[in-house]
Amino acid sequence: MEKKFYRNLFGVVVFVSMVVFVYIVYSHCQIPCGIYDDPARFDKLSEHILTIEKSMLRITELSKEDKPDMNQLVRWIQNKDEHAHQLSHIVT
């Protein structure tokens, strides 16, 4: 009778320990889904979107000038394209 009690007690302790362990240690596996830190990814995506918007505004402003600074215009276009590339890389 005493052995059965300790065996059941051991089973309960193991079960409770496993449940507590699962809640404490739970995390995503990066291999199958690749999603581990969603908030950081969305922050980075927002950063790229804002930079692309800013670049587009500057490109539009520079293009409207009588004598646009072509070097500056090219820099803004390259900046926009680079951030668009990084954005698409994160998304895909």
C-alpha positions in Angstrom: 0.0 0.0 0.0 2.8 2.4 0.9 4.6 1.7 -2.4 1.5 2.5 -4.4 1.0 5.8 -2.5 4.6 6.9 -3.3 4.3 5.7 -6.9 1.1 7.8 -7.3 2.7 10.8 -5.5 5.7 10.5 -7.8 3.4 10.5 -10.8 1.6 13.6 -9.6 4.8 15.4 -8.8 6.2 14.6 -12.3 3.0 15.7 -14.0 2.8 19.0 -12.1 6.5 19.6 -12.8 6.0 19.0 -16.5 3.0 21.4 -16.6 4.9 24.1 -14.8 8.0 23.5 -16.9 6.0 23.8 -20.2 4.6 27.2 -19.1 8.0 28.6 -18.0 10.1 27.4 -20.9 7.7 27.8 -23.8 9.0 29.5 -26.9 8.8 29.3 -30.7 11.1 27.1 -32.7 12.8 29.3 -35.3 13.4 26.5 -37.8 9.9 25.7 -39.1 8.1 29.1 -38.9 10.9 31.6 -38.6 8.8 33.8 -36.3 10.5 34.5 -33.0 10.3 38.2 -32.3 7.2 39.6 -34.1 7.1 43.0 -32.4 10.7 43.7 -33.5 10.0 42.6 -37.1 6.9 44.9 -37.3 8.9 47.8 -35.9 11.5 47.2 -38.6 8.8 47.0 -41.3 7.3 50.3 -40.0 10.8 51.9 -40.1 11.3 50.9 -43.7 7.8 52.1 -44.7 8.4 55.5 -43.1 11.7 55.8 -44.9 10.2 54.9 -48.2 7.5 57.5 -47.7 10.0 60.2 -46.8 12.1 59.3 -49.8 9.1 59.5 -52.1 8.1 62.9 -50.8 11.7 64.2 -51.2 11.8 62.8 -54.8 8.6 64.5 -55.6 9.8 67.8 -54.2 13.1 67.7 -55.9 11.5 66.7 -59.2 9.2 69.8 -59.1 12.2 72.2 -58.9 13.2 74.2 -62.0 16.8 72.9 -61.8 16.7 69.8 -59.6 19.8 68.6 -58.0 20.2 65.3 -59.9 22.8 63.9 -57.5 20.5 64.4 -54.6 17.6 63.0 -56.5 19.5 59.8 -57.4 20.5 59.4 -53.7 16.9 59.6 -52.6 15.9 57.1 -55.3 18.6 54.7 -54.2 17.6 55.1 -50.6 14.0 54.3 -51.4 15.0 51.3 -53.5 17.3 49.9 -50.8 14.6 50.2 -48.1 12.0 48.6 -50.4 14.4 45.7 -51.0 14.9 45.3 -47.3 11.2 45.4 -46.6 10.5 42.8 -49.3 13.3 40.6 -47.9 11.7 40.7 -44.4 8.2 40.0 -45.7 9.2 37.1 -48.0 
